[in-house]
Amino acid sequence: MMVPTNLLYPTQADRDAAVVMLRAQITGMQNAIRSGVTTANYDGKSITYASFADLQKALGLAVRELQTLLAPVGYRRPTAGFAVFNRGNR
């Protein structure tokens, strides 16, 4: 069960700090994957994962959490469409 974001990050400053931290973690994990290693470095910290699959799983979890923080509750992406007008001249 996922805890609502507003309980985890009650203020906008807390949410902003969490977003910055998650982005640093994601960047560190992406750099580790690109380098072919299982040790991710970010913000002066280093985490070594047991396997490449564990690193990818952690990256997926961090990305989903970041998406949850950035998406407002009840927000629905607007649908893009193409409007066609006809004046009846043809």
QUIDA-V413755 format. One line per field, one symbol per residue. ss: DSSP state (A for helix, B for strand, O for the rest). psi: psi as a letter, one per 30 degrees, with the letter a starting at -180 (. if undefined). A space follows every 10 residues. Layout:
ss: ???
psi: ???
This chain:
ss: OOOOAAAAOO OAAAAAAAAA AAAAAAAAAA AAAAAOOOBB BBOOBBBBOO OAAAAAAAAA AAAAAAAAAA OOOOOOOOOO OOOOOOOOOO
psi: kkkkefeeif leeeeeeeee eeeeeeeeee eeeefglgkk kkhglkkkle leeeeeeeee eeeeeeeeef klkgkkkkkk ljkkkkfgf.
